[in-house]
Amino acid sequence: RRIELLDAQPDRITLRVIDSLCLRQPLRFRCWWHLAPGLDPSPLEQLCFEAPAVQDLHCSWHQTWLAYGFGERRPRRSRCLEGVLPIGQHLLCTVLRLPAPAALPTACLASG
């Protein structure tokens, strides 16, 4: 897996996640995407998934849980991408555009 920062602007961050797979037999896969609890999950609606060989691709929303400790869980919305990959080598590419956190400074404070 490789994660690339494609474009960092004051108002948004664009990430590309590339997964490389080499399969000897067909594989049914699920790829789950979640954001931190309390964050708006709408950026996951714009998820761009590229995998030309994927068959039977489905996207769905689910309520999942994040555990903060034993017996302490909080709900969150998660996006699930699932499908089937045939035998062979594959690159799965996902692009995610996120709003930049308002709390981060737009300039480097160490630069003077």
N, CA, C and O atoms as a DFTB+ gen file, in Angstrom:
448 C
 N C O
     1  1       0.854      -1.172       0.000
     2  2       0.000       0.000       0.000
     3  2       0.895       1.228       0.000
     4  3       1.903       1.297       0.703
     5  1       0.495       2.181      -0.804
     6  2       1.201       3.461      -0.865
     7  2       0.169       4.572      -0.719
     8  3      -0.897       4.511      -1.331
     9  1       0.473       5.577       0.078
    10  2      -0.425       6.718       0.266
    11  2       0.320       7.966      -0.183
    12  3       1.430       8.243       0.270
    13  1      -0.311       8.713      -1.082
    14  2       0.312       9.917      -1.638
    15  2      -0.534      11.139      -1.320
    16  3      -1.762      11.090      -1.391
    17  1       0.120      12.220      -0.974
    18  2      -0.533      13.513      -0.828
    19  2      -0.458      14.186      -2.191
    20  3       0.613      14.614      -2.620
    21  1      -1.604      14.279      -2.875
    22  2      -1.608      14.818      -4.235
    23  2      -1.628      16.334      -4.264
    24  3      -0.913      16.962      -5.045
    25  1      -2.445      16.908      -3.417
    26  2      -2.654      18.348      -3.506
    27  2      -3.080      18.847      -2.134
    28  3      -4.116      18.433      -1.614
    29  1      -2.294      19.724      -1.556
    30  2      -2.652      20.313      -0.263
    31  2      -2.926      21.791      -0.471
    32  3      -2.019      22.563      -0.785
    33  1      -4.152      22.172      -0.299
    34  2      -4.582      23.560      -0.423
    35  2      -5.041      24.034       0.960
    36  3      -5.277      23.209       1.843
    37  1      -5.168      25.335       1.157
    38  2      -5.639      25.818       2.468
    39  2      -7.017      25.265       2.851
    40  3      -7.324      25.122       4.035
    41  1      -7.843      24.956       1.848
    42  2      -9.206      24.511       2.160
    43  2      -9.452      23.015       1.923
    44  3     -10.539      22.525       2.229
    45  1      -8.465      22.274       1.382
    46  2      -8.688      20.843       1.140
    47  2      -7.362      20.081       1.031
    48  3      -6.305      20.648       0.752
    49  1      -7.472      18.776       1.263
    50  2      -6.344      17.853       1.140
    51  2      -6.803      16.715       0.235
    52  3      -7.895      16.178       0.424
    53  1      -5.983      16.342      -0.747
    54  2      -6.331      15.240      -1.633
    55  2      -5.310      14.119      -1.445
    56  3      -4.107      14.316      -1.612
    57  1      -5.821      12.945      -1.094
    58  2      -4.977      11.766      -0.870
    59  2      -5.271      10.710      -1.922
    60  3      -6.408      10.554      -2.367
    61  1      -4.219       9.985      -2.315
    62  2      -4.398       8.833      -3.197
    63  2      -3.811       7.617      -2.484
    64  3      -2.659       7.628      -2.048
    65  1      -4.629       6.568      -2.377
    66  2      -4.212       5.317      -1.755
    67  2      -4.132       4.268      -2.857
    68  3      -5.113       4.018      -3.558
    69  1      -2.950       3.649      -3.007
    70  2      -2.740       2.650      -4.057
    71  2      -2.410       1.317      -3.403
    72  3      -1.437       1.198      -2.659
    73  1      -3.227       0.326      -3.690
    74  2      -2.998      -1.031      -3.199
    75  2      -2.579      -1.896      -4.376
    76  3      -3.213      -1.870      -5.430
    77  1      -1.518      -2.656      -4.195
    78  2      -1.011      -3.548      -5.233
    79  2      -1.273      -4.986      -4.807
    80  3      -0.896      -5.394      -3.709
    81  1      -1.923      -5.754      -5.683
    82  2      -2.266      -7.139      -5.384
    83  2      -1.813      -8.056      -6.504
    84  3      -1.914      -7.714      -7.682
    85  1      -1.316      -9.219      -6.127
    86  2      -0.969     -10.267      -7.085
    87  2      -1.740     -11.515      -6.647
    88  3      -1.468     -12.074      -5.585
    89  1      -2.696     -11.946      -7.464
    90  2      -3.618     -13.011      -7.069
    91  2      -3.415     -14.286      -7.879
    92  3      -3.268     -14.245      -9.100
    93  1      -3.410     -15.406      -7.189
    94  2      -3.344     -16.716      -7.852
    95  2      -4.727     -17.320      -8.031
    96  3      -4.905     -18.301      -8.753
    97  1      -5.704     -16.718      -7.361
    98  2      -7.092     -17.150      -7.510
    99  2      -7.980     -15.921      -7.363
   100  3      -7.548     -14.929      -6.776
   101  1      -9.209     -15.955      -7.878
   102  2     -10.094     -14.799      -7.739
   103  2     -10.296     -14.438      -6.262
   104  3     -10.275     -15.308      -5.391
   105  1     -10.490     -13.155      -5.998
   106  2     -10.615     -12.683      -4.631
   107  2     -11.825     -11.771      -4.494
   108  3     -11.955     -10.786      -5.220
   109  1     -12.708     -12.102      -3.562
   110  2     -13.786     -11.189      -3.183
   111  2     -13.199     -10.291      -2.101
   112  3     -12.650     -10.775      -1.111
   113  1     -13.319      -8.971      -2.298
   114  2     -12.713      -8.037      -1.352
   115  2     -13.736      -7.047      -0.810
   116  3     -14.784      -6.803      -1.407
   117  1     -13.394      -6.498       0.327
   118  2     -14.126      -5.380       0.928
   119  2     -13.097      -4.355       1.359
   120  3     -12.073      -4.695       1.951
   121  1     -13.372      -3.121       1.063
   122  2     -12.497      -2.014       1.443
   123  2     -13.343      -1.026       2.245
   124  3     -14.268      -0.414       1.711
   125  1     -13.022      -0.877       3.520
   126  2     -13.798      -0.015       4.415
   127  2     -13.123       1.332       4.575
   128  3     -11.906       1.407       4.744
   129  1     -13.910       2.399       4.522
   130  2     -13.424       3.760       4.709
   131  2     -14.206       4.411       5.838
   132  3     -15.437       4.420       5.822
   133  1     -13.492       4.956       6.820
   134  2     -14.114       5.642       7.940
   135  2     -13.342       6.927       8.219
   136  3     -12.137       7.016       7.984
   137  1     -14.058       7.899       8.717
   138  2     -13.412       9.113       9.215
   139  2     -13.554       9.131      10.730
   140  3     -14.315       8.345      11.294
   141  1     -12.843      10.000      11.372
   142  2     -12.892      10.091      12.830
   143  2     -14.307      10.407      13.291
   144  3     -15.049      11.099      12.594
   145  1     -14.685       9.904      14.461
   146  2     -16.025      10.201      14.989
   147  2     -16.237      11.709      15.099
   148  3     -15.330      12.451      15.478
   149  1     -17.412      12.134      14.772
   150  2     -17.734      13.554      14.850
   151  2     -17.453      14.312      13.563
   152  3     -17.941      15.429      13.395
   153  1     -16.675      13.731      12.645
   154  2     -16.429      14.395      11.363
   155  2     -17.549      14.068      10.387
   156  3     -18.116      12.975      10.414
   157  1     -17.854      15.011       9.542
   158  2     -18.875      14.823       8.519
   159  2     -18.423      13.745       7.544
   160  3     -17.352      13.878       6.951
   161  1     -19.214      12.667       7.353
   162  2     -18.799      11.592       6.446
   163  2     -19.023      11.903       4.968
   164  3     -18.712      11.066       4.119
   165  1     -19.553      13.080       4.636
   166  2     -19.871      13.376       3.233
   167  2     -18.679      13.306       2.276
   168  3     -18.898      12.983       1.108
   169  1     -17.417      13.588       2.687
   170  2     -16.314      13.409       1.730
   171  2     -16.208      11.977       1.203
   172  3     -15.688      11.764       0.107
   173  1     -16.690      10.999       1.963
   174  2     -16.638       9.611       1.507
   175  2     -17.622       9.349       0.370
   176  3     -17.482       8.365      -0.356
   177  1     -18.626      10.233       0.209
   178  2     -19.565      10.094      -0.912
   179  2     -18.858      10.356      -2.236
   180  3     -19.248       9.814      -3.269
   181  1     -17.817      11.188      -2.206
   182  2     -17.083      11.570      -3.408
   183  2     -15.859      10.686      -3.648
   184  3     -15.016      11.012      -4.484
   185  1     -15.756       9.584      -2.933
   186  2     -14.634       8.670      -3.072
   187  2     -14.501       8.225      -4.525
   188  3     -15.470       7.770      -5.132
   189  1     -13.311       8.356      -5.071
   190  2     -13.050       7.947      -6.454
   191  2     -12.223       6.664      -6.422
   192  3     -11.079       6.669      -5.967
   193  1     -12.801       5.570      -6.904
   194  2     -12.157       4.259      -6.861
   195  2     -11.897       3.795      -8.282
   196  3     -12.817       3.707      -9.094
   197  1     -10.622       3.496      -8.581
   198  2     -10.244       3.034      -9.920
   199  2      -9.606       1.656      -9.823
   200  3      -8.573       1.476      -9.179
   201  1     -10.234       0.701     -10.468
   202  2      -9.702      -0.658     -10.553
   203  2     -10.397      -1.294     -11.752
   204  3     -11.459      -1.897     -11.599
   205  1      -9.813      -1.167     -12.944
   206  2     -10.485      -1.583     -14.175
   207  2     -10.947      -3.038     -14.198
   208  3     -11.942      -3.354     -14.851
   209  1     -10.249      -3.920     -13.504
   210  2     -10.589      -5.344     -13.594
   211  2     -11.646      -5.786     -12.577
   212  3     -12.093      -6.933     -12.610
   213  1     -12.051      -4.882     -11.670
   214  2     -13.016      -5.273     -10.633
   215  2     -14.351      -5.635     -11.267
   216  3     -14.857      -4.939     -12.146
   217  1     -14.903      -6.743     -10.795
   218  2     -16.214      -7.194     -11.249
   219  2     -17.193      -7.064     -10.098
   220  3     -16.820      -7.211      -8.934
   221  1     -18.448      -6.787     -10.427
   222  2     -19.520      -6.768      -9.432
   223  2     -19.232      -5.785      -8.302
   224  3     -19.354      -6.136      -7.128
   225  1     -18.847      -4.544      -8.650
   226  2     -18.503      -3.531      -7.654
   227  2     -19.773      -2.939      -7.037
   228  3     -20.702      -2.556      -7.747
   229  1     -19.793      -2.872      -5.707
   230  2     -20.907      -2.274      -4.969
   231  2     -20.349      -1.327      -3.919
   232  3     -19.308      -1.593      -3.317
   233  1     -21.052      -0.217      -3.706
   234  2     -20.711       0.734      -2.651
   235  2     -21.915       0.853      -1.731
   236  3     -23.050       0.951      -2.198
   237  1     -21.672       0.845      -0.428
   238  2     -22.781       0.945       0.520
   239  2     -22.325       1.648       1.794
   240  3     -21.137       1.692       2.110
   241  1     -23.302       2.196       2.516
   242  2     -23.054       2.849       3.802
   243  2     -23.460       1.912       4.925
   244  3     -24.427       1.161       4.801
   245  1     -22.709       1.961       6.034
   246  2     -23.002       1.138       7.200
   247  2     -22.715       1.937       8.461
   248  3     -21.848       2.811       8.473
   249  1     -23.458       1.626       9.528
   250  2     -23.098       2.177      10.832
   251  2     -22.100       1.207      11.450
   252  3     -22.403       0.028      11.630
   253  1     -20.923       1.700      11.770
   254  2     -19.901       0.894      12.429
   255  2     -19.596       1.546      13.779
   256  3     -20.149       2.591      14.122
   257  1     -18.718       0.914      14.521
   258  2     -18.416       1.383      15.865
   259  2     -16.917       1.548      16.042
   260  3     -16.125       0.778      15.498
   261  1     -16.539       2.556      16.805
   262  2     -15.147       2.785      17.155
   263  2     -15.013       2.567      18.651
   264  3     -15.745       3.176      19.431
   265  1     -14.087       1.708      19.066
   266  2     -13.882       1.416      20.475
   267  2     -12.845       2.366      21.065
   268  3     -11.722       2.454      20.569
   269  1     -13.222       3.066      22.112
   270  2     -12.300       3.940      22.824
   271  2     -11.639       3.202      23.981
   272  3     -10.591       3.616      24.476
   273  1     -12.250       2.123      24.399
   274  2     -11.749       1.314      25.495
   275  2     -12.680       0.123      25.654
   276  3     -13.656      -0.011      24.915
   277  1     -12.389      -0.717      26.590
   278  2     -13.205      -1.910      26.801
   279  2     -14.632      -1.505      27.166
   280  3     -14.861      -0.834      28.172
   281  1     -15.583      -1.920      26.337
   282  2     -16.994      -1.614      26.579
   283  2     -17.397      -0.189      26.254
   284  3     -18.535       0.201      26.512
   285  1     -16.489       0.598      25.693
   286  2     -16.779       1.999      25.365
   287  2     -16.703       2.188      23.846
   288  3     -15.620       2.340      23.279
   289  1     -17.871       2.176      23.202
   290  2     -17.917       2.298      21.747
   291  2     -18.747       3.508      21.344
   292  3     -19.680       3.904      22.044
   293  1     -18.391       4.082      20.210
   294  2     -19.150       5.205      19.646
   295  2     -19.468       4.902      18.188
   296  3     -18.634       4.356      17.465
   297  1     -20.672       5.256      17.762
   298  2     -21.055       4.954      16.373
   299  2     -20.417       5.928      15.388
   300  3     -20.097       7.067      15.727
   301  1     -20.245       5.452      14.175
   302  2     -19.796       6.299      13.074
   303  2     -20.319       5.689      11.784
   304  3     -20.669       4.509      11.740
   305  1     -20.370       6.505      10.729
   306  2     -20.791       6.001       9.424
   307  2     -19.560       5.620       8.625
   308  3     -18.568       6.348       8.607
   309  1     -19.631       4.475       7.964
   310  2     -18.509       3.969       7.171
   311  2     -18.987       3.615       5.776
   312  3     -20.140       3.232       5.579
   313  1     -18.098       3.747       4.822
   314  2     -18.384       3.406       3.426
   315  2     -17.668       2.107       3.102
   316  3     -16.491       1.944       3.427
   317  1     -18.369       1.187       2.467
   318  2     -17.788      -0.099       2.100
   319  2     -17.807      -0.247       0.579
   320  3     -18.856      -0.120      -0.052
   321  1     -16.651      -0.514       0.004
   322  2     -16.533      -0.855      -1.417
   323  2     -16.248      -2.347      -1.469
   324  3     -15.345      -2.830      -0.785
   325  1     -17.007      -3.081      -2.271
   326  2     -16.752      -4.518      -2.377
   327  2     -16.939      -4.974      -3.809
   328  3     -17.716      -4.403      -4.573
   329  1     -16.208      -6.012      -4.146
   330  2     -16.257      -6.554      -5.495
   331  2     -15.408      -7.803      -5.591
   332  3     -14.989      -8.374      -4.584
   333  1     -15.164      -8.216      -6.827
   334  2     -14.376      -9.418      -7.085
   335  2     -13.247      -9.056      -8.042
   336  3     -13.459      -8.373      -9.044
   337  1     -12.045      -9.525      -7.718
   338  2     -10.889      -9.349      -8.599
   339  2     -10.506     -10.699      -9.188
   340  3     -10.451     -11.693      -8.464
   341  1     -10.240     -10.751     -10.493
   342  2      -9.814     -12.001     -11.117
   343  2      -8.338     -12.297     -10.830
   344  3      -7.637     -11.475     -10.240
   345  1      -7.888     -13.446     -11.242
   346  2      -6.484     -13.838     -11.120
   347  2      -5.612     -12.820     -11.865
   348  3      -5.982     -12.340     -12.937
   349  1      -4.446     -12.497     -11.280
   350  2      -3.512     -11.587     -11.946
   351  2      -3.024     -10.487     -11.024
   352  3      -3.253     -10.519      -9.815
   353  1      -2.341      -9.505     -11.618
   354  2      -1.803      -8.370     -10.875
   355  2      -2.745      -7.189     -11.025
   356  3      -3.254      -6.917     -12.113
   357  1      -2.969      -6.494      -9.925
   358  2      -3.935      -5.390      -9.929
   359  2      -3.419      -4.216      -9.111
   360  3      -2.729      -4.394      -8.108
   361  1      -3.764      -3.018      -9.554
   362  2      -3.561      -1.800      -8.785
   363  2      -4.937      -1.229      -8.491
   364  3      -5.700      -0.927      -9.408
   365  1      -5.253      -1.083      -7.215
   366  2      -6.500      -0.456      -6.797
   367  2      -6.146       0.952      -6.342
   368  3      -5.323       1.133      -5.444
   369  1      -6.760       1.934      -6.954
   370  2      -6.433       3.334      -6.665
   371  2      -7.686       4.037      -6.141
   372  3      -8.736       4.032      -6.783
   373  1      -7.550       4.634      -4.971
   374  2      -8.654       5.371      -4.364
   375  2      -8.198       6.794      -4.103
   376  3      -7.138       7.013      -3.516
   377  1      -9.000       7.769      -4.538
   378  2      -8.691       9.176      -4.305
   379  2      -9.742       9.735      -3.357
   380  3     -10.944       9.565      -3.563
   381  1      -9.267      10.398      -2.325
   382  2     -10.137      10.956      -1.298
   383  2      -9.820      12.432      -1.135
   384  3      -8.675      12.811      -0.890
   385  1     -10.847      13.260      -1.274
   386  2     -10.694      14.707      -1.108
   387  2     -11.337      15.098       0.220
   388  3     -12.538      14.912       0.421
   389  1     -10.526      15.640       1.118
   390  2     -10.990      15.999       2.453
   391  2     -10.876      17.492       2.679
   392  3      -9.947      18.124       2.176
   393  1     -11.813      18.071       3.432
   394  2     -11.632      19.483       3.805
   395  2     -10.462      19.585       4.775
   396  3     -10.288      18.730       5.642
   397  1      -9.677      20.619       4.625
   398  2      -8.531      20.816       5.525
   399  2      -9.046      21.185       6.910
   400  3      -9.998      21.956       7.032
   401  1      -8.429      20.646       7.945
   402  2      -8.854      20.994       9.305
   403  2      -8.678      22.489       9.551
   404  3      -7.629      23.054       9.245
   405  1      -9.689      23.114      10.094
   406  2      -9.650      24.563      10.334
   407  2      -8.620      24.929      11.391
   408  3      -8.140      26.062      11.421
   409  1      -8.272      23.981      12.260
   410  2      -7.343      24.272      13.346
   411  2      -5.894      24.352      12.911
   412  3      -5.062      24.881      13.647
   413  1      -5.571      23.838      11.730
   414  2      -4.179      23.847      11.286
   415  2      -3.821      25.202      10.672
   416  3      -4.627      25.787       9.948
   417  1      -2.629      25.698      10.955
   418  2      -2.207      26.963      10.348
   419  2      -1.943      26.771       8.868
   420  3      -1.539      25.687       8.446
   421  1      -2.168      27.814       8.071
   422  2      -1.958      27.728       6.629
   423  2      -0.510      28.019       6.262
   424  3      -0.103      27.736       5.136
   425  1       0.282      28.575       7.177
   426  2       1.697      28.862       6.922
   427  2       2.549      28.118       7.931
   428  3       2.087      27.802       9.027
   429  1       3.754      27.845       7.578
   430  2       4.679      27.157       8.479
   431  2       5.184      28.145       9.534
   432  3       5.814      29.152       9.210
   433  1       4.901      27.846      10.774
   434  2       5.305      28.761      11.853
   435  2       6.813      28.786      12.043
   436  3       7.357      29.785      12.514
   437  1       7.500      27.701      11.684
   438  2       8.948      27.626      11.877
   439  2       9.720      28.458      10.847
   440  3      10.917      28.690      11.013
   441  1       9.045      28.905       9.790
   442  2       9.762      29.620       8.727
   443  2      10.036      31.071       9.098
   444  3      10.715      31.772       8.348
   445  1       9.533      31.537      10.222
   446  2       9.880      32.874      10.655
   447  2       8.813      33.821      10.361
   448  3       8.940      35.008      10.663
